[in-house]
Amino acid sequence: MVAPRSGSEGVIDHTHDPAAGCWVPGASEHADFPLQNLPLGVFSMGSNNAGIAVAIGDWIVNLSAIAVQFPEALQTALGMKTLNALFALPGGSRRDLRHRLFSLLTDHAHKSLVEPHLYRQSDVQMQLPFQIGDYTDFYAGIHHAKNIGKLFRPDNPLLPNYKHVPIAYHGRASSIQVSGAQVIRPQGQCKPPEADLPVFVSCERLDYELEMGVWIAGESDLGKPVSIADAADRIGGLCLLNDWSARDIQAWEYQPLGPFLSKSFLTTISPWVVTSEALAPFRIAQPPRYSGDPVPLPYLWDDEDQETGAFAITLEAEISTAAMRKAGLPLHRLSSGPLSNMYWTAAQMVTHHASNGCNLRTGDLLGTGTISGEQRESYGSLMELSEGGVQAIELPSGEKRCFLEDGDELSLRAVAACDGFRSIGFGPCKGRVESSR
């Protein structure tokens, strides 16, 4: 039995017990969604309206249909069509939801109550979990920043501000889609190196970015910053995130203001929100800064956040081409590495975002930025793996890739794992590239 303990990293209690079993078939052995996870999402079936659900194994439970079984404070929120109202409630309410779900799914006495509202994931369509008001993509993966910087500034890859301030840009919330959405090759202005003038063409250097998404819980008022000590409470949960990138369009447009159309055509997320409550056992210390690095300004520094502000999560990117699928070949791993390669913690990202008085709202999404490691096998984008399009990657089919081609399917996966606890996953985050319309 797991002994309860708490702190800014969250409460570890009986719901994290690795020995706990579940009456739902196959759930206890499931790689992503065992009983210890209980991620939340929004689903629909055919033309039926959306509802809130929890994933358990290969199944979902329609929580909207059994909302009366939960504390009164939760019932209205569970009847909504998005998670916004639920994550606007205090964190204690979501913990109450987790505890009640754990009881319903472990005690056979509740089986007859829950089973009529149990559906196979393959029979439902997942929707965006939140009504997303705003999306901000950070640049917290320091090795990615170095790898990209070396392509343009070999002697000084990091710009002077990188180790002082969490870098980010505002993205486009309207083009965020859940896993499986079409990836239509974007068109835009590009200027080939040999050309005198730009042309409007289909992107030829289409790339993926291996990221995590951070969901904001609760509201903050305009003009009132969020302290670093309170920032962890504003993190409702995590998801996988692929900020698809048109590198050739980006190269022409990004100066002087940064990415625009090269990013806004699509961002893909995994549909399930792995809650902060589920992630409590997987909080770890933020890796120490390099010798000689500047100490962050006081508003960005909290000792407890440094002790528990990172996550023991491993990320992975895989590719499958049309030829590979035709030949029956399995997915080919492009990269794999730990989320702890972030230079800034999620709480530092939240705090910095609100430090000027910007109000954060429930359902806002923050991207970590591409997570890469120091070794080639942990690079989180094709821009890095191909060294800017110079060194092609060889695939099991005999094909070569510098960037994504039509028919390529890119899949992201992640697992949180720590000794003494049941590992949990995030489900798929994938998309298949189609030609420009």
PyMOL commands that set and color helices and strands:
alter all, ss='L'
color gray80, all
select helices_A, chain A and resi 14-16+27-29+64-69+72-78+84-88+91-106+108-117+121-123+142-152+173-175+231-234+247-253+261-264+280-282+298-300+303-308+322-326+339-341+346-354+376-378+382-385
alter helices_A, ss='H'
color red, helices_A
select strands_A, chain A and resi 40-44+51-56+59-62+118-120+125-127+135-138+168-170+176-178+183-184+187-190+199-202+206-207+210-216+235-242+245-246+267-269+274-275+283-284+310-311+313-320+332-338+365-367+393-394+400-401+409-416+424-425+429-434
alter strands_A, ss='S'
color yellow, strands_A
deselect
rebuild
show_as cartoon
